Amino acid sequence: MKKTLLAVTAAASVVSGAAFAQSSNVTLYGIADAGVSFQSHVQGPNGGGSVTGVTSGGLSGSRWGLRGVEDLGNNLKGIFVLESGFDIDTGKSAQGGRLFGRQAYVGLQGDFGAVTLGRQQNALYDLFGAYDPMAAGPIYSLNSVDNQFNGRADNAIKYTGKFGGLTATGFYSFGRDVNSGLGGEVPGHFKVGTNFGGGLAYANGPFSVGAAYDQFQGSTLASADLTAKRAAIGASYAFGAAKAFAGYRWMRDEVTTGVARHDNLYWVGALYKLTPAFTLTGAAYYTDARTDSKDSWMYVLNADYAFSKRTDAYLLLGYVKNKGNATFGVTGTANTLPGQNQTGAMVGVRHRF
């Protein structure tokens, strides 16, 4: 009788475990991206100069992550994402050394959309990869001229909803960056480090358009009343093997330097699939500085060849023409010697898993 009872209990455990496995799912995923790069007129400890070396993340930031979902019934799901960025050339964690610096959130998803809590992407990041010819990659892209297009916020509550062709998102962070200043969530000083924003995007066939807003406060008591504000609009249109992109971003930033800076950013570009495996992309980004003479043009050309759905090789070419004491470069806004132009090139390989 005891042996029979044990057998029944074991069988029930197996069935129960199988049923649980069918209602929940955890996926391991990631991207490994690296290449050999060259840049001229790079800032350095002795004035700077040209740099050649191995670089992580030409088209995509290297990362690994865990994504989980559990069916709770009535079309309600429990969800989480833990995503870790790293520099594949050194093996170090990215995003300020955080273990899960790219994203770390948990929440609920249903017919109403999704509500999530944790470290999350801002609305510019969520929406504007679709309107940048270079998909808002880590370098040679919108992120090179304004890193808030890859912006993230700690301590955030966020809503995301998709209804047919319409996507809506909005978030509020009680402290956007725990690695900066006081980090937010300061007793008696609710403004410190706060961040909020939102956006809408609509896609219908070959056409898509979107708009987003982002605002954050300074991360110290002295800078808590200072704001950095951005508003952007973008669009794309696909026709045959080609796709065209255009966009505009307005900015007024008092936080970064402590002095109000206002500039406009414009971009256009296109991609063309010469074959199902070979794609050419070209883009131009113009920063129109309104408070000083630090204007800049950045031109980018990318040739990408897909060996498979997971592995591709690419060649990136870029040229930045700076005006005044501007320091824009192909990899960031403070990359070149003041007023110097920059030429950049990178040959890399990317693998998705």
HUZI-V592817 format. One record per residue. N is the residue number from 1. RES is the residue in one letter. PHI is phi as a letter, one per 20 degrees, with the letter a starting at -180 (* if undefined). NEAR is the number of other C-alpha atoms within 8 Angstrom. D_FIRST is the distance of its C-alpha to the first C-alpha in whole Angstrom. Layout:
n->N res->RES phi->PHI near->NEAR d_first->D_FIRST
n->N res->RES phi->PHI near->NEAR d_first->D_FIRST
This chain:
n->1 res->M phi->* near->4 d_first->0
n->2 res->K phi->f near->5 d_first->4
n->3 res->K phi->f near->6 d_first->5
n->4 res->T phi->f near->7 d_first->5
n->5 res->L phi->f near->8 d_first->6
n->6 res->L phi->f near->8 d_first->9
n->7 res->A phi->f near->8 d_first->10
n->8 res->V phi->f near->8 d_first->11
n->9 res->T phi->f near->8 d_first->12
n->10 res->A phi->f near->8 d_first->14
n->11 res->A phi->f near->8 d_first->15
n->12 res->A phi->f near->8 d_first->17
n->13 res->S phi->f near->8 d_first->18
n->14 res->V phi->f near->8 d_first->20
n->15 res->V phi->f near->8 d_first->21
n->16 res->S phi->f near->8 d_first->22
n->17 res->G phi->f near->8 d_first->24
n->18 res->A phi->f near->8 d_first->26
n->19 res->A phi->f near->8 d_first->27
n->20 res->F phi->f near->8 d_first->29
n->21 res->A phi->f near->8 d_first->30
n->22 res->Q phi->f near->7 d_first->32
n->23 res->S phi->e near->9 d_first->33
n->24 res->S phi->c near->10 d_first->35
n->25 res->N phi->b near->9 d_first->37
n->26 res->V phi->c near->8 d_first->39
n->27 res->T phi->d near->7 d_first->42
n->28 res->L phi->e near->8 d_first->44
n->29 res->Y phi->b near->10 d_first->47
n->30 res->G phi->r near->10 d_first->51
n->31 res->I phi->b near->13 d_first->54
n->32 res->A phi->d near->12 d_first->56
n->33 res->D phi->c near->16 d_first->60
n->34 res->A phi->b near->15 d_first->63
n->35 res->G phi->a near->13 d_first->66
n->36 res->V phi->e near->11 d_first->69
n->37 res->S phi->c near->12 d_first->72
n->38 res->F phi->c near->12 d_first->76
n->39 res->Q phi->b near->12 d_first->77
n->40 res->S phi->e near->11 d_first->81
n->41 res->H phi->l near->12 d_first->82
n->42 res->V phi->e near->13 d_first->79
n->43 res->Q phi->f near->10 d_first->79
n->44 res->G phi->b near->7 d_first->79
n->45 res->P phi->f near->5 d_first->80
n->46 res->N phi->d near->4 d_first->83
n->47 res->G phi->n near->7 d_first->84
n->48 res->G phi->n near->10 d_first->82
n->49 res->G phi->r near->9 d_first->82
n->50 res->S phi->e near->9 d_first->80
n->51 res->V phi->c near->8 d_first->77
n->52 res->T phi->c near->8 d_first->75
n->53 res->G phi->r near->7 d_first->71
n->54 res->V phi->e near->9 d_first->68
n->55 res->T phi->c near->11 d_first->66
n->56 res->S phi->e near->12 d_first->63
n->57 res->G phi->m near->15 d_first->63
n->58 res->G phi->e near->16 d_first->66
n->59 res->L phi->d near->10 d_first->64
n->60 res->S phi->b near->10 d_first->61
n->61 res->G phi->f near->14 d_first->60
n->62 res->S phi->f near->15 d_first->57
n->63 res->R phi->a near->11 d_first->54
n->64 res->W phi->b near->11 d_first->50
n->65 res->G phi->b near->11 d_first->48
n->66 res->L phi->c near->11 d_first->44
n->67 res->R phi->c near->12 d_first->44
n->68 res->G phi->c near->11 d_first->41
n->69 res->V phi->b near->11 d_first->40
n->70 res->E phi->c near->10 d_first->37
n->71 res->D phi->f near->10 d_first->37
n->72 res->L phi->e near->9 d_first->37
n->73 res->G phi->n near->6 d_first->37
n->74 res->N phi->l near->4 d_first->41
n->75 res->N phi->m near->8 d_first->42
n->76 res->L phi->d near->11 d_first->42
n->77 res->K phi->c near->12 d_first->41
n->78 res->G phi->e near->12 d_first->41
n->79 res->I phi->c near->12 d_first->43
n->80 res->F phi->b near->11 d_first->44
n->81 res->V phi->c near->12 d_first->46
n->82 res->L phi->c near->11 d_first->47
n->83 res->E phi->c near->13 d_first->50
n->84 res->S phi->d near->15 d_first->52
n->85 res->G phi->e near->15 d_first->55
n->86 res->F phi->b near->11 d_first->57
n->87 res->D phi->e near->12 d_first->60
n->88 res->I phi->f near->13 d_first->59
n->89 res->D phi->f near->8 d_first->62
n->90 res->T phi->c near->5 d_first->61
n->91 res->G phi->n near->7 d_first->57
n->92 res->K phi->e near->8 d_first->58
n->93 res->S phi->f near->12 d_first->56
n->94 res->A phi->e near->11 d_first->59
n->95 res->Q phi->l near->8 d_first->60
n->96 res->G phi->m near->7 d_first->61
n->97 res->G phi->n near->8 d_first->58
n->98 res->R phi->f near->9 d_first->55
n->99 res->L phi->f near->7 d_first->52
n->100 res->F phi->d near->10 d_first->51
n->101 res->G phi->f near->14 d_first->55
n->102 res->R phi->f near->12 d_first->55
n->103 res->Q phi->b near->14 d_first->53
n->104 res->A phi->b near->13 d_first->50
n->105 res->Y phi->b near->12 d_first->49
n->106 res->V phi->c near->11 d_first->46
n->107 res->G phi->a near->11 d_first->46
n->108 res->L phi->c near->11 d_first->45
n->109 res->Q phi->c near->12 d_first->46
n->110 res->G phi->b near->9 d_first->47
n->111 res->D phi->f near->6 d_first->49
n->112 res->F phi->f near->6 d_first->51
n->113 res->G phi->p near->10 d_first->52
n->114 res->A phi->c near->12 d_first->50
n->115 res->V phi->d near->11 d_first->51
n->116 res->T phi->c near->11 d_first->50
n->117 res->L phi->c near->12 d_first->50
n->118 res->G phi->q near->12 d_first->51
n->119 res->R phi->e near->14 d_first->54
n->120 res->Q phi->b near->14 d_first->55
n->121 res->Q phi->f near->12 d_first->58
n->122 res->N phi->e near->14 d_first->61
n->123 res->A phi->f near->15 d_first->62
n->124 res->L phi->f near->15 d_first->65
n->125 res->Y phi->f near->14 d_first->62
n->126 res->D phi->g near->8 d_first->60
n->127 res->L phi->d near->14 d_first->63
n->128 res->F phi->e near->13 d_first->66
n->129 res->G phi->f near->11 d_first->64
n->130 res->A phi->f near->8 d_first->65
n->131 res->Y phi->d near->14 d_first->68
n->132 res->D phi->d near->15 d_first->69
n->133 res->P phi->g near->16 d_first->70
n->134 res->M phi->e near->12 d_first->68
n->135 res->A phi->l near->10 d_first->65
n->136 res->A phi->l near->14 d_first->66
n->137 res->G phi->f near->14 d_first->65
n->138 res->P phi->f near->14 d_first->65
n->139 res->I phi->b near->13 d_first->69
n->140 res->Y phi->l near->14 d_first->71
n->141 res->S phi->b near->15 d_first->70
n->142 res->L phi->g near->14 d_first->71
n->143 res->N phi->f near->15 d_first->69
n->144 res->S phi->f near->15 d_first->72
n->145 res->V phi->d near->12 d_first->74
n->146 res->D phi->b near->9 d_first->72
n->147 res->N phi->f near->10 d_first->69
n->148 res->Q phi->f near->9 d_first->67
n->149 res->F phi->f near->11 d_first->67
n->150 res->N phi->d near->12 d_first->64
n->151 res->G phi->f near->10 d_first->63
n->152 res->R phi->c near->13 d_first->60
n->153 res->A phi->c near->14 d_first->59
n->154 res->D phi->f near->13 d_first->57
n->155 res->N phi->l near->11 d_first->56
n->156 res->A phi->d near->15 d_first->56
n->157 res->I phi->d near->11 d_first->55
n->158 res->K phi->b near->13 d_first->55
n->159 res->Y phi->d near->12 d_first->55
n->160 res->T phi->c near->11 d_first->55
n->161 res->G phi->c near->10 d_first->55
n->162 res->K phi->c near->9 d_first->56
n->163 res->F phi->c near->6 d_first->57
n->164 res->G phi->m near->5 d_first->58
n->165 res->G phi->e near->8 d_first->61
n->166 res->L phi->e near->10 d_first->61
n->167 res->T phi->d near->12 d_first->60
n->168 res->A phi->c near->12 d_first->60
n->169 res->T phi->b near->12 d_first->59
n->170 res->G phi->b near->12 d_first->60
n->171 res->F phi->b near->13 d_first->59
n->172 res->Y phi->c near->11 d_first->60
n->173 res->S phi->d near->13 d_first->60
n->174 res->F phi->e near->13 d_first->60
n->175 res->G phi->a near->17 d_first->61
n->176 res->R phi->f near->16 d_first->62
n->177 res->D phi->b near->11 d_first->62
n->178 res->V phi->f near->10 d_first->60
n->179 res->N phi->e near->6 d_first->62
n->180 res->S phi->c near->7 d_first->65
n->181 res->G phi->l near->7 d_first->67
n->182 res->L phi->e near->10 d_first->65
n->183 res->G phi->n near->15 d_first->63
n->184 res->G phi->n near->15 d_first->63
n->185 res->E phi->l near->10 d_first->61
n->186 res->V phi->e near->9 d_first->64
n->187 res->P phi->g near->5 d_first->64
n->188 res->G phi->n near->4 d_first->67
n->189 res->H phi->c near->8 d_first->68
n->190 res->F phi->f near->10 d_first->65
n->191 res->K phi->f near->9 d_first->68
n->192 res->V phi->g near->19 d_first->67
n->193 res->G phi->m near->18 d_first->66
n->194 res->T phi->f near->16 d_first->65
n->195 res->N phi->b near->14 d_first->64
n->196 res->F phi->b near->11 d_first->64
n->197 res->G phi->r near->13 d_first->65
n->198 res->G phi->a near->13 d_first->64
n->199 res->G phi->a near->14 d_first->65
n->200 res->L phi->c near->12 d_first->65
n->201 res->A phi->c near->12 d_first->64
n->202 res->Y phi->c near->10 d_first->65
n->203 res->A phi->c near->10 d_first->64
n->204 res->N phi->b near->7 d_first->66
n->205 res->G phi->m near->5 d_first->66
n->206 res->P phi->e near->9 d_first->68
n->207 res->F phi->d near->10 d_first->69
n->208 res->S phi->b near->12 d_first->68
n->209 res->V phi->b near->12 d_first->69
n->210 res->G phi->b near->13 d_first->68
n->211 res->A phi->b near->12 d_first->69
n->212 res->A phi->b near->14 d_first->68
n->213 res->Y phi->c near->13 d_first->69
n->214 res->D phi->b near->14 d_first->68
n->215 res->Q phi->b near->11 d_first->69
n->216 res->F phi->c near->12 d_first->68
n->217 res->Q phi->d near->16 d_first->70
n->218 res->G phi->f near->15 d_first->71
n->219 res->S phi->e near->16 d_first->68
n->220 res->T phi->c near->11 d_first->70
n->221 res->L phi->f near->8 d_first->72
n->222 res->A phi->f near->6 d_first->75
n->223 res->S phi->d near->12 d_first->74
n->224 res->A phi->f near->13 d_first->72
n->225 res->D phi->e near->9 d_first->75
n->226 res->L phi->e near->10 d_first->75
n->227 res->T phi->c near->12 d_first->74
n->228 res->A phi->c near->13 d_first->73
n->229 res->K phi->d near->11 d_first->73
n->230 res->R phi->c near->11 d_first->72
n->231 res->A phi->c near->11 d_first->73
n->232 res->A phi->b near->12 d_first->72
n->233 res->I phi->c near->11 d_first->72
n->234 res->G phi->b near->13 d_first->71
n->235 res->A phi->b near->12 d_first->71
n->236 res->S phi->b near->14 d_first->70
n->237 res->Y phi->b near->10 d_first->71
n->238 res->A phi->d near->10 d_first->70
n->239 res->F phi->b near->7 d_first->72
n->240 res->G phi->m near->5 d_first->71
n->241 res->A phi->e near->8 d_first->71
n->242 res->A phi->d near->10 d_first->72
n->243 res->K phi->b near->12 d_first->71
n->244 res->A phi->d near->12 d_first->74
n->245 res->F phi->c near->15 d_first->73
n->246 res->A phi->b near->13 d_first->75
n->247 res->G phi->a near->13 d_first->74
n->248 res->Y phi->b near->11 d_first->76
n->249 res->R phi->c near->11 d_first->75
n->250 res->W phi->e near->11 d_first->77
n->251 res->M phi->b near->12 d_first->76
n->252 res->R phi->c near->11 d_first->78
n->253 res->D phi->c near->12 d_first->76
n->254 res->E phi->e near->12 d_first->78
n->255 res->V phi->e near->13 d_first->75
n->256 res->T phi->g near->7 d_first->75
n->257 res->T phi->d near->6 d_first->78
n->258 res->G phi->n near->8 d_first->79
n->259 res->V phi->c near->8 d_first->82
n->260 res->A phi->g near->9 d_first->81
n->261 res->R phi->c near->10 d_first->81
n->262 res->H phi->c near->11 d_first->81
n->263 res->D phi->b near->12 d_first->81
n->264 res->N phi->d near->12 d_first->80
n->265 res->L phi->c near->11 d_first->78
n->266 res->Y phi->c near->11 d_first->79
n->267 res->W phi->b near->13 d_first->77
n->268 res->V phi->b near->12 d_first->77
n->269 res->G phi->r near->13 d_first->75
n->270 res->A phi->b near->12 d_first->74
n->271 res->L phi->c near->12 d_first->72
n->272 res->Y phi->b near->10 d_first->72
n->273 res->K phi->e near->11 d_first->70
n->274 res->L phi->f near->9 d_first->72
n->275 res->T phi->b near->6 d_first->69
n->276 res->P phi->g near->6 d_first->65
n->277 res->A phi->d near->9 d_first->65
n->278 res->F phi->d near->11 d_first->68
n->279 res->T phi->c near->13 d_first->69
n->280 res->L phi->d near->12 d_first->72
n->281 res->T phi->c near->13 d_first->72
n->282 res->G phi->c near->12 d_first->75
n->283 res->A phi->b near->13 d_first->76
n->284 res->A phi->c near->11 d_first->78
n->285 res->Y phi->c near->13 d_first->78
n->286 res->Y phi->c near->11 d_first->81
n->287 res->T phi->e near->12 d_first->81
n->288 res->D phi->d near->10 d_first->84
n->289 res->A phi->f near->11 d_first->84
n->290 res->R phi->e near->9 d_first->86
n->291 res->T phi->d near->7 d_first->87
n->292 res->D phi->b near->5 d_first->88
n->293 res->S phi->d near->10 d_first->89
n->294 res->K phi->e near->11 d_first->85
n->295 res->D phi->f near->12 d_first->85
n->296 res->S phi->b near->13 d_first->83
n->297 res->W phi->d near->11 d_first->82
n->298 res->M phi->c near->13 d_first->79
n->299 res->Y phi->d near->11 d_first->79
n->300 res->V phi->c near->13 d_first->76
n->301 res->L phi->c near->11 d_first->75
n->302 res->N phi->c near->11 d_first->72
n->303 res->A phi->d near->11 d_first->71
n->304 res->D phi->c near->11 d_first->67
n->305 res->Y phi->c near->10 d_first->66
n->306 res->A phi->e near->11 d_first->62
n->307 res->F phi->f near->9 d_first->61
n->308 res->S phi->b near->6 d_first->58
n->309 res->K phi->f near->6 d_first->56
n->310 res->R phi->d near->10 d_first->55
n->311 res->T phi->c near->11 d_first->58
n->312 res->D phi->b near->13 d_first->61
n->313 res->A phi->d near->12 d_first->65
n->314 res->Y phi->b near->11 d_first->67
n->315 res->L phi->c near->11 d_first->71
n->316 res->L phi->d near->14 d_first->72
n->317 res->L phi->c near->11 d_first->76
n->318 res->G phi->b near->13 d_first->77
n->319 res->Y phi->b near->12 d_first->80
n->320 res->V phi->d near->14 d_first->81
n->321 res->K phi->d near->10 d_first->85
n->322 res->N phi->e near->15 d_first->85
n->323 res->K phi->d near->10 d_first->88
n->324 res->G phi->m near->9 d_first->89
n->325 res->N phi->d near->10 d_first->87
n->326 res->A phi->f near->13 d_first->84
n->327 res->T phi->c near->13 d_first->81
n->328 res->F phi->f near->14 d_first->79
n->329 res->G phi->b near->15 d_first->77
n->330 res->V phi->f near->16 d_first->75
n->331 res->T phi->d near->9 d_first->72
n->332 res->G phi->r near->13 d_first->73
n->333 res->T phi->e near->10 d_first->75
n->334 res->A phi->c near->7 d_first->77
n->335 res->N phi->d near->12 d_first->76
n->336 res->T phi->d near->15 d_first->80
n->337 res->L phi->f near->11 d_first->83
n->338 res->P phi->g near->8 d_first->85
n->339 res->G phi->m near->11 d_first->87
n->340 res->Q phi->e near->12 d_first->86
n->341 res->N phi->e near->11 d_first->85
n->342 res->Q phi->c near->14 d_first->82
n->343 res->T phi->d near->12 d_first->81
n->344 res->G phi->c near->13 d_first->77
n->345 res->A phi->b near->11 d_first->75
n->346 res->M phi->b near->12 d_first->71
n->347 res->V phi->d near->11 d_first->70
n->348 res->G phi->b near->12 d_first->66
n->349 res->V phi->c near->11 d_first->63
n->350 res->R phi->c near->14 d_first->60
n->351 res->H phi->c near->10 d_first->56
n->352 res->R phi->d near->9 d_first->53
n->353 res->F phi->b near->6 d_first->50
